[in-house]
Amino acid sequence: QLPAGSLQLTLYQYKTCPFCSKVRAFLDYHGLPYEIVEVNPIMRKEIKFSSYRKVPILLANAGSPLQLNDSSVIISAIKTYLISRRNSLEEIVSFYPPVKTMTEQGKEVLEYENKYWLMLDEKETKRVYPVKEVRVEEMKWRKWADDWLVHLISPNVYRTPKEALASFDYIVREGKFGTLEGLFAKYVGAVAMFFVSKRLKKRHQLRDDVREDLYEAANEWVKAVGKNRLFMGGNQPNLADLAVYGVLRVMEGLEAFDDMMVHTNIQPWYQRMEEVIQK
Ligand SMILES: N[C@@H](CCC(=O)N[C@@H](CS)C(=O)NCC(=O)O)C(=O)O
């Protein structure tokens, strides 16, 4: 583990963004201190310094300043750095190069190679992943959190006009908005996202009742963890536990979250996650 104070971290985020929440869950669980810069989602002045236009962005200083983009790259790179001090953080980050790819919709996007892979040597791998299967499983479910679970959020939290308004009320309350801006964002945002969420529902082929997909996902996760361990990582969460928890957490306080707690088996695992992260 790191000697205290040797990694200076600044997280640029929207508080209610699932990718940012995932990074916070990871940093909090590992006891890494960091500063937060809440980004105003309308002007995004705070991240004008960056050519990468999304959040989260993590500025890391382990001797020299370095910008890390993409939640899964951030998590894999820092985790690698915590386990193995063979390479500088800069070298580790270079193992996750951005590549241009096409989405199914024909849109050009940046993806990061190897983003679920920790850059460990044989000895470190044995220590962290005593059997190969747990490494494969962790990667599979981290990817599932990014590629499936996150897509269930918008259709669920903007499902009805009332829910869309409640969601935006929460986003504005938690986020960084000017007074007028916030009022504007709340009503215009809620109406816009109500319609956008219908499009997202179609794009990701969710069922008509989007709750069904959310419940199924939650139960699928609980089933994957199984009855014989507290977390997917065993007695302690692994990166998949942290990812799933980080994503689901952004729905806290909203109807979709309460419904999920009532109608699925996820609560005991979720509470265990809350406990280990608060510690
Ligand atoms: N793959 C990225 C996705 C990040 C992302 O989509 N962030 C959203 C906020 S939830 C964003 O910044 N969107 C602004 C934009 O796309 O212009 C990650 O895992 O960090």
PDBQT file of the ligand as one rigid body, heavy atoms in Angstrom, charges set to zero:
ROOT
HETATM    1  N1  LIG A 301     -16.897   5.824 -20.458  1.00  0.00    +0.000 N 
HETATM    2  C1  LIG A 301     -16.914   7.023 -19.649  1.00  0.00    +0.000 C 
HETATM    3  C2  LIG A 301     -18.273   7.656 -19.704  1.00  0.00    +0.000 C 
HETATM    4  C3  LIG A 301     -18.335   8.995 -19.001  1.00  0.00    +0.000 C 
HETATM    5  C4  LIG A 301     -19.584   9.785 -19.343  1.00  0.00    +0.000 C 
HETATM    6  O1  LIG A 301     -20.331   9.447 -20.262  1.00  0.00    +0.000 OA
HETATM    7  N2  LIG A 301     -19.830  10.857 -18.593  1.00  0.00    +0.000 N 
HETATM    8  C5  LIG A 301     -20.945  11.726 -18.841  1.00  0.00    +0.000 C 
HETATM    9  C6  LIG A 301     -21.605  12.160 -17.571  1.00  0.00    +0.000 C 
HETATM   10  S1  LIG A 301     -22.528  10.845 -16.826  1.00  0.00    +0.000 SA
HETATM   11  C7  LIG A 301     -20.456  12.986 -19.527  1.00  0.00    +0.000 C 
HETATM   12  O2  LIG A 301     -19.520  13.594 -19.090  1.00  0.00    +0.000 OA
HETATM   13  N3  LIG A 301     -21.100  13.353 -20.606  1.00  0.00    +0.000 N 
HETATM   14  C8  LIG A 301     -20.805  14.591 -21.264  1.00  0.00    +0.000 C 
HETATM   15  C9  LIG A 301     -20.718  14.413 -22.714  1.00  0.00    +0.000 C 
HETATM   16  O3  LIG A 301     -20.800  13.270 -23.185  1.00  0.00    +0.000 OA
HETATM   17  O4  LIG A 301     -20.551  15.422 -23.398  1.00  0.00    +0.000 OA
HETATM   18  C10 LIG A 301     -16.516   6.666 -18.225  1.00  0.00    +0.000 C 
HETATM   19  O5  LIG A 301     -16.653   5.496 -17.835  1.00  0.00    +0.000 OA
HETATM   20  O6  LIG A 301     -16.021   7.523 -17.495  1.00  0.00    +0.000 OA
ENDROOT
TORSDOF 0
